[in-house]
Amino acid sequence: MDDLTARAEALKSELMAAVKAAPDAPALEELRVSALGKKGRVTELMKSLGGLDPEARKAAGQTLNVLKQAVAEAIEARRQVLAEAELNARLAREKVDVSLPARPENPGRLHPISQTMDEICAIFGQMGYTVAEGPDVDDDFHNFTALNFPPGHPAREMHDTFFLPREIDGERTLLRTHTSTIQIRTMEQGGPPIRILAPGRTYRCDYDMTHTPMFHQVEGLVIDKTTHMGHLKGCLIEFVRTYFEVDDLPVRFRPSFFPFTEPSAEMDIGCDRSGGELKIGAGGDWLEILGCGMVHPNVLTACGIDPSEYQGFAFGMGVERIAMLKYGIPDLRTFFESDVRWLDHYGFAPLDVPSVTGGLTR
């Protein structure tokens, strides 16, 4: 037994040194097989236990088990060290310097939707508006009830709205049909004065040359004690003339109806359709551009705002629509077809950020 113990101690020292010196994972695996495999050196020692008497076999077995466990743990520890070293070397070898500028021959193009939303935000930002955001998936209250859409209103039906199977606090959920939900949430979260712009994706069950199941809107909301219809008209006139870059762009407001505003109006801009080509700002024709009005008292009440003390206006426009008008894009569906050739033609330089002072388009 003493001879077996001495051999075990000597083998342990030798194997520990070999494990520590293993240069890589294949060498370590080869060492593991030679030490602990079916014909390994530790295994061969274990086979010699059969020639010992029971007491000696028990003590020698414990010694060899300790040896086997120690070698296995050392091999595993070395494997982890080698794996970490290999990973660090690979990271250093394959790293990409993301701080490098885009290659000048292919810097990419900014989508007209992003460009148009940046332009809108730049114009209204000069008027003191801040950008507000909200969830794409909302509930019936924020999308309809709070906006004075009574039960049974056609906009609540499946042919207009993507309803979802789950409910939140007893309210059925849906993909928002307008970004007015952001206005409601903003009024709920804090009292007036409020002056926000609400851009984002919206969803309705339509698909043709002028409709898609997903599109983008930008809505505005102003709530305080003194704002009136004259402020609304002045704000929107300044916007369309700045956006279309026509200083004397003709504008008119027509009475209309929206459940969430009273009075309500459609805003038209002057254009010329003769010759088969639409020209903004010239001629005797009119083109509807957006909807607007004074916020309905029922909407203020639903959001916890006293309509006898506060009032304000709201407006909304389709981003794709005004982008198509300004940049001459004939078909709405092309916005979402991911055609690189289309983007190369209609896209914008990614670093030319729109501003009122520096120019909306470059």
C-alpha positions, 0 to 999 in steps of 0.5 A: 500500500505504501508503494501505491500511495507513493506512486499516486503522489508522484503521479499527482505531481506529474499530472498537475504540472502537465495540466498547468503547462497544457498550451491549448484545448486539444493538448489538454484533452489529450492529457485528460485521455492519457490520465483518466481514460479507459487506458489512462495512468490513473485508471491503471492504478485503480486496476491494481486495487484488486490484488490488495486485502480488503482493508488496504484496498479501502484505504488505497481506493480513497487515495486514488479517488482523491487523485482522480478528482483532483486531476479532473478538477485541475483539467476543468479549471485549465479548460476554462482558463484556455477558453477565456484566453481563446475568446479574448484573442478572438475578440481582439483579432475580429473586432470592428471599429464602429467609430469609423465613418461610413464609406463615402461610396455608400453612406446609405440613405434616410427614408422619406418618412424619417426625413418628413417627420424630422422636418415637421418636428423641426418646424413645430419645435420652433413654435415651442412644441415638444415631442411626446410618445406612447404605446402602439398597442393601447386600449379601447378607452384611450383610442375611442372612449376618451376621444368622444367616440360613443359605443357603436361608432363605425370606427370601432368595428373590425373593418377599421381596427385591428383588435387583439385577443387579450384584455387589460383591466377589462378593456379590449386592446388594439393597435392604435388607429391614430396617435390621438392616444398620445394626446389623451395619455399626456393630458392624464399625466399632467395638467395644462399648459400643454404643447406637444407633437405626437408622431408615430405609427398607426394601424387600420385595415386598408390597403390600396394606392392611398392606404396601407395597414400601417402608416404614420401620423403626426398630431399636435395638441395645445391646452391652456386658458387662452388659446383659440381658433385664431391661434390654430389657424396661424400655427397651421398656416405658418407650418404649411408655408414653411414645410412646402417652402412657399411664402404665399401659399394659399390656405383655406379652412372648411367646416368639418366634423370630428368627434374629438373637436368642436368646432372642426375644420379641414385645411386645404392648400392651393394647387394646380392640377392642370397638365397632369402634374400637381403643383403646390402653391399655384393655380385655382385648385384646392387640396385637403392637407389635414384636419383640426379643431378646438378640443371637445369639452367631453375629451377634456373632461375624460382626461380630468381637465375642467373645460370651463377653465381650459381650452385648446386645439388639436390637429393631425396629418398623415406623414406619408401623404404630405411626403408624397405631395412634397417629393412627388411620390405617386404610390403610398405602397412603395414606402414599405416595399424595401426597394433599395433602388427606390430609397436611392432615388427618394432618400436623403443624406443621413447627416443632413438634419432638417432645421428651419434656419439651416434648411429643411431639405438639402 
